Amino acid sequence: KFGEKMKNNAKDAGVNVHYYEDDAPTGTCAVCVLDGERSLVANLSAANCYKVDHLKRPENWALVEKAKFYYIAGFFLTVSPESIQLVAEHAAANNKIFSMNLSAPFICEFFRDPQEKALPYMDFVFGNETEARTFSKVHGWETDNVEEIALKISEWPKASETHKRITVITQGADPVVVAENGKVKLFPVIPLPKEKLV
């Protein structure tokens, strides 16, 4: 029933979905929100079962070829790094934009190898301050300074020099750090009234 709900909601929102379907049930996530802070408990279930063969099906790969921009969550490094590499290499070979996020500190710690393999293809890297600091620690950079870390990530070698890498690090209510072309810019976060927070 969760899978059907997800499919219907995505289609109603105008999203062209080509889900991988498995015998395992669709994953679910419980969210606890208290005083503006949140905690998530996920049951990944079928989300852990994706196979690269699904991506390689002609009807699915045709969508990859048609797209100009790609965004893959870093969490997917735990499931199918092979799928990520296929899309990343296609993007680089065809001068398309490929983006990922750091997703969580544990991705930087325990999935370092596949993350490092994908990083040269990333034109945009997104993360938050905790993920950035963990990335720095894992790579022995000996800095907690988010601006320095964003700059170092942006200067990581690239597979294609067509696009310079842009690194975007959020810091909650503190300014967003953007590193590009050897420079760092800070963008203040516009406060939202509490009643507008979802």
Secondary structure in CASP SS format (residue, H / E / C, confidence):
PFRMAT SS
TARGET T0000
AUTHOR 0000-0000-0000
METHOD secondary structure of the structure
MODEL  1
K C 1.00
F H 1.00
G H 1.00
E H 1.00
K H 1.00
M H 1.00
K H 1.00
N H 1.00
N H 1.00
A H 1.00
K H 1.00
D H 1.00
A C 1.00
G C 1.00
V C 1.00
N C 1.00
V C 1.00
H C 1.00
Y C 1.00
Y C 1.00
E C 1.00
D C 1.00
D C 1.00
A C 1.00
P C 1.00
T C 1.00
G C 1.00
T E 1.00
C E 1.00
A E 1.00
V E 1.00
C E 1.00
V E 1.00
L E 1.00
D C 1.00
G C 1.00
E E 1.00
R E 1.00
S E 1.00
L E 1.00
V E 1.00
A E 1.00
N E 1.00
L C 1.00
S H 1.00
A H 1.00
A H 1.00
N H 1.00
C C 1.00
Y C 1.00
K C 1.00
V H 1.00
D H 1.00
H H 1.00
L H 1.00
K H 1.00
R C 1.00
P H 1.00
E H 1.00
N H 1.00
W H 1.00
A H 1.00
L H 1.00
V H 1.00
E H 1.00
K H 1.00
A C 1.00
K C 1.00
F E 1.00
Y E 1.00
Y E 1.00
I E 1.00
A C 1.00
G H 1.00
F H 1.00
F H 1.00
L H 1.00
T H 1.00
V C 1.00
S C 1.00
P H 1.00
E H 1.00
S H 1.00
I H 1.00
Q H 1.00
L H 1.00
V H 1.00
A H 1.00
E H 1.00
H H 1.00
A H 1.00
A H 1.00
A H 1.00
N C 1.00
N C 1.00
K C 1.00
I E 1.00
F E 1.00
S E 1.00
M E 1.00
N E 1.00
L C 1.00
S C 1.00
A C 1.00
P H 1.00
F H 1.00
I H 1.00
C H 1.00
E H 1.00
F H 1.00
F C 1.00
R H 1.00
D H 1.00
P H 1.00
Q H 1.00
E H 1.00
K H 1.00
A H 1.00
L H 1.00
P H 1.00
Y H 1.00
M C 1.00
D C 1.00
F E 1.00
V E 1.00
F E 1.00
G E 1.00
N E 1.00
E H 1.00
T H 1.00
E H 1.00
A H 1.00
R H 1.00
T H 1.00
F H 1.00
S H 1.00
K H 1.00
V H 1.00
H C 1.00
G C 1.00
W C 1.00
E C 1.00
T C 1.00
D C 1.00
N C 1.00
V H 1.00
E H 1.00
E H 1.00
I H 1.00
A H 1.00
L H 1.00
K H 1.00
I H 1.00
S H 1.00
E C 1.00
W C 1.00
P C 1.00
K C 1.00
A C 1.00
S C 1.00
E C 1.00
T C 1.00
H C 1.00
K C 1.00
R C 1.00
I E 1.00
T E 1.00
V E 1.00
I E 1.00
T E 1.00
Q E 1.00
G C 1.00
A C 1.00
D E 1.00
P E 1.00
V E 1.00
V E 1.00
V E 1.00
A E 1.00
E E 1.00
N C 1.00
G C 1.00
K E 1.00
V E 1.00
K E 1.00
L E 1.00
F E 1.00
P C 1.00
V C 1.00
I C 1.00
P C 1.00
L C 1.00
P C 1.00
K H 1.00
E H 1.00
K H 1.00
L C 1.00
V C 1.00
END
